[in-house]
């Protein structure tokens, strides 16, 4: 009998056991999140300051659901990074099933935001409500990234709850390997949305 596993219930231990997934700490594996990042303008910084202010206002009136996170924080970032324009195509709530080789288990879920270029998966984004830890969202994002049908190309991920952001890079060749960026948070005095936008823009430029 085939067992259906919801993607939000998978753990890193499960992915390591079933897919041979390995985390790498080598800095040269995931340089896209810190090396030669593009600058952003003062006007863009002012806009991101407003985005942060809008989100912090929402925090005062919980609960903050996933849709609010997408509207208030994620959508402006994707727009500024250029992911709403050619050559990219953006889909939401993309259904996904991963059938394990022994066909005894199926991982099923819906990708919150998926950025595609000519049918190639580029960026998987998992958005959670503000009270949700992004640490718990990483296995779910990785499960979706493992479902990429183009194993020769790296795929990038981003998990966010509106307050915190973390980026992921996955390469599936041979045994799948992944690495994580540092975590960026709006709880600091400095607006770390600046850095988040710079990373997203670097990805859009390098993947276009």
C-alpha positions in Angstrom: 0.0 0.0 0.0 1.3 3.4 -1.0 1.8 5.8 1.9 1.2 9.5 1.2 3.4 11.9 3.2 2.5 15.6 3.3 5.6 17.7 2.5 5.1 19.9 5.6 5.6 16.7 7.7 8.9 15.7 6.4 12.1 16.1 8.4 15.8 16.5 7.5 16.4 13.0 8.9 13.8 11.6 6.5 15.2 13.3 3.5 18.7 12.2 4.4 17.6 8.6 4.7 15.4 8.4 1.6 17.3 10.6 -0.8 20.8 10.5 0.5 20.6 14.3 1.0 23.8 15.9 2.5 24.5 19.3 3.8 27.8 20.9 2.9 29.5 23.7 4.8 32.0 24.6 2.0 31.8 28.3 1.2 32.5 27.7 -2.5 29.3 25.6 -2.9 26.9 28.5 -2.3 28.6 31.8 -3.2 25.5 33.4 -4.7 24.3 34.7 -1.4 27.4 36.7 -0.4 29.8 37.2 -3.4 29.7 40.4 -5.5 26.1 41.3 -4.7 24.6 44.1 -6.7 24.0 47.4 -5.0 20.5 48.9 -4.4 19.5 52.5 -4.7 18.5 54.9 -1.9 15.0 55.0 -3.3 14.8 51.2 -3.1 16.1 51.4 0.5 13.4 53.8 1.4 10.8 51.5 -0.1 12.1 48.6 1.8 12.0 50.7 5.0 8.3 51.1 4.3 7.9 47.4 3.8 9.6 46.7 7.1 7.4 49.3 8.8 4.2 47.8 7.3 5.2 44.3 8.5 6.1 45.4 12.0 2.7 47.1 12.2 1.1 43.8 11.3 3.0 42.1 14.1 1.0 44.2 16.6 -2.2 42.5 15.5 -1.7 38.7 15.3 -2.2 36.2 13.9 -0.3 37.1 10.7 -1.2 34.5 8.0 0.8 33.3 5.1 -1.1 35.4 2.6 -0.4 38.6 4.5 3.4 37.7 4.5 3.2 37.2 0.8 1.4 40.5 0.1 3.2 42.8 2.5 6.8 41.5 2.3 7.4 38.9 -0.3 5.6 40.5 -3.3 7.5 43.8 -3.1 10.8 41.9 -2.9 10.1 39.7 -5.9 9.0 42.8 -7.9 12.2 44.8 -7.1 14.4 41.7 -7.8 12.9 41.5 -11.3 11.1 38.1 -11.0 7.8 39.5 -12.4 9.4 40.3 -15.7 10.8 38.3 -18.7 12.4 35.9 -18.9 10.8 34.6 -15.7 7.4 33.1 -15.1 6.0 32.9 -11.6 3.4 30.4 -10.4 1.8 30.0 -7.0 0.4 26.9 -5.2 2.1 24.6 -7.6 1.0 21.0 -6.9 3.9 18.5 -6.5 4.2 14.8 -6.0 7.5 12.9 -5.5 7.2 9.2 -6.0 10.0 7.3 -4.2 11.9 4.7 -6.2 10.3 1.8 -4.4 6.9 3.4 -5.1 5.8 2.7 -1.5 5.8 6.4 -0.6 4.6 9.6 -2.2 5.5 13.1 -0.9 2.7 15.5 -1.8 2.4 19.2 -1.3 2.0 22.6 -2.9 4.8 25.0 -3.6 3.9 28.5 -2.4 5.9 30.4 -5.1 7.9 28.9 -7.9 10.0 30.9 -10.4 10.5 29.2 -13.7 12.5 30.1 -16.8 11.7 28.1 -20.0 10.3 25.2 -17.8 13.5 25.2 -15.7 12.9 25.5 -12.0 15.0 28.4 -10.6 13.7 29.5 -7.2 11.3 27.7 -4.8 9.9 29.9 -2.1 8.2 28.6 1.1 6.2 31.2 3.0 4.9 30.7 6.5 2.9 32.6 9.0 4.8 35.0 11.2 4.6 32.7 14.3 6.2 29.8 12.3 9.9 29.1 12.7 11.7 29.1 9.3 13.9 26.3 10.7 11.0 24.0 10.5 10.2 25.2 7.0 13.6 24.2 5.5 12.9 20.4 5.2 9.6 21.2 3.4 11.4 23.6 0.9 14.1 21.0 0.3 11.5 18.3 -0.4 10.0 20.5 -3.1 13.5 21.3 -4.5 14.2 17.6 -4.7 11.2 17.3 -6.9 12.9 19.4 -9.6 12.9 17.5 -12.9 16.1 19.1 -14.1 18.8 17.5 -12.0 21.7 18.9 -14.0 20.9 22.5 -12.9 21.1 23.9 -9.3 17.8 25.1 -7.8 17.6 27.8 -5.2 15.2 28.1 -2.3 14.0 30.8 0.1 12.1 30.3 3.3 10.5 33.2 5.1 7.9 34.0 7.8 8.0 37.7 7.0 10.4 38.5 9.8 13.2 36.0 9.0 14.7 34.9 5.6 17.1 32.1 4.7 18.3 30.9 1.3 19.1 27.4 0.1 21.0 26.0 -2.8 20.5 22.4 -3.9 22.4 20.4 -6.5 21.1 16.9 -7.3 23.9 15.5 -9.3 25.1 12.1 -7.9 24.1 12.5 -4.3 22.0 15.6 -3.6 23.8 18.3 -1.7 22.5 21.5 -0.2 23.8 24.5 1.7 22.2 27.3 3.7 22.9 31.0 3.8 23.0 33.0 7.0 19.6 34.0 8.4 18.4 37.5 7.8 15.9 39.1 10.2 13.8 42.2 10.6 14.2 42.1 14.4 17.5 43.9 14.0 17.8 47.6 14.0 19.4 47.6 10.6 17.0 46.7 7.8 18.2 43.4 6.5 15.7 43.5 3.7 18.4 45.4 1.9 20.6 42.3 1.9 17.6 40.0 1.0 16.9 42.1 -2.0 20.5 42.1 -3.1 20.6 38.3 -2.9 17.3 37.9 -4.8 18.6 40.4 -7.5 21.9 38.5 -7.8 19.9 35.3 -8.4 17.7 37.0 -11.0 20.7 38.4 -12.8 22.7 35.2 -12.8 19.7 33.0 -13.8 18.3 35.3 -16.5 
